[in-house]
């Protein structure tokens, strides 16, 4: 009997010097790892299921069946540029400058400035009885009906707030600038040039947005 054998134990329970009892590693750590992995998998499955439900209730299946994508974003569609208007140049427009105010010299100074900007100058003087002392605004631009889309708007770029009127004259390239009580001065040349450029080459209007899926 070995000295390591407890008293009263023999046979198969006897401990000899050649064999030792095997010590097994604890299974507690393995169980914790398995529990964590199982939790992660369960959370992933719950999230995937939630996305499927959201897709169903928001019509995702219909978009997929139609061959489209559920990510539809509004994009502005291209709009064709409008054709440039053919308008007379300032040198092709004859302006009669008429003063309907009590201020003297106003017609001449205004006519001189318009001449510097390239307009032809016709009559310069006082307004007729029909308009004398009766124009409350900055001015009245008077011309033929055919000048509505030609000479009148070209002259209108030189003075903001002017009223456009037509009469029965036969010369569409001849217009009257009747100076009113509220007149102060012509629009600055830089602003007038920009207004004339915008009049001859208008920018395209923004088109309505369309959804591209």
RADANOR-V916346 format. One record per helix or strand of 3 or more residues. SS is the DSSP state (h for helix, s for strand). FROM is the first residue (numbers start at 1). LEN is the number of residues. If there is no record, write none. Layout:
ss:SS from:FROM len:LEN
ss:SS from:FROM len:LEN
This chain:
ss:h from:11 len:3
ss:h from:28 len:30
ss:h from:60 len:6
ss:s from:73 len:4
ss:h from:90 len:3
ss:s from:94 len:6
ss:h from:106 len:11
ss:s from:120 len:7
ss:s from:139 len:6
ss:h from:145 len:3
ss:h from:151 len:6
ss:s from:163 len:5
ss:s from:174 len:6
ss:h from:189 len:12
ss:s from:209 len:4
